[in-house]
């Protein structure tokens, strides 16, 4: 959808360039376009690292209808994952926050470690005929970087690094952060 499609009827006496059609707030196709062209391509703030102080702490959140979770690994690093089992897409983590050494799907009990690696598939021999390899069944990791305790994520794997994207935006806050 282009801006020309949203001309609508501008209020009387208001130039076309000064009017935003109300559909930008409610049209599902516009929202899908915004997600694809804007929201999925830039860095977003997710949390402060103090919200995940211990190894295996996790915190769930949602971004533009996509369920995600942050997870502090045994190595101390915070990672971000799509909150969906790689097997059937069921939501993995339902609590807002917690602590778990492994994330296990309630549906078929597939389990994942702190790096998103699939570590257990019950009755895995049932998949032998199709050649399923656990190493191919990990969670979808989302780019995640931290700046002075602020945790950011980006759905675009090819986007520029967080520090480049921020530029000097936090320069005046660096001392406080």
Buried (B, 14 or more C-beta within 10 A) or exposed (E): EEEEEBEEEBEEEEEEEEBEBEEBEEBEEBBEBBBEEEBBEEBBEBBEBEBBEEBBBBBBBEBBEBBBBBBBBEEEEBBBBBBBBBBEEEBBBEEEBBEBEEBBBEEEEBBBBBBBEBBEBEEEEEEEEEEBEBEEBBBEBBBBBBBEEBBBBBBEEEBEEBEEBBEEEBEEEEEEE
